[in-house]
Amino acid sequence: MSPDEHHGAELAPERVRGVRAVLVQIPYLLVMLGVLAAALFVLFDRWRRGSFVFGAALLIGALLRAFIPSSKAGLLQVRGKFFDVAVMTTVGAVMLWLATSIDSLGTD
């Protein structure tokens, strides 16, 4: 086997690891897209919608963290599974409660 052929054989597993490293981050990216959408709502003076979307994104993150194995949770994994799910669920629920309970005073 020539040196070029040998190098090509080693490259394939590295590519597979690279693709897996990116795919593992998809749940995190979904949650971050929700947070970005919430930030855009708040930026355009739609704070209630923004806080609602932010809370929903956190609840989706909590569901993903609860059902995806820790080895595939990527950046959603901060501490233990129970802690991560409990914190995201609590903050998400509080954000949804705030978004729905506070009077809008003429804004959305």
PyMOL commands that set and color helices and strands:
alter all, ss='L'
color gray80, all
select helices_A, chain A and resi 3-23+26-43+47-67+70-72+74-76+81-101
alter helices_A, ss='H'
color red, helices_A
deselect
rebuild
show_as cartoon
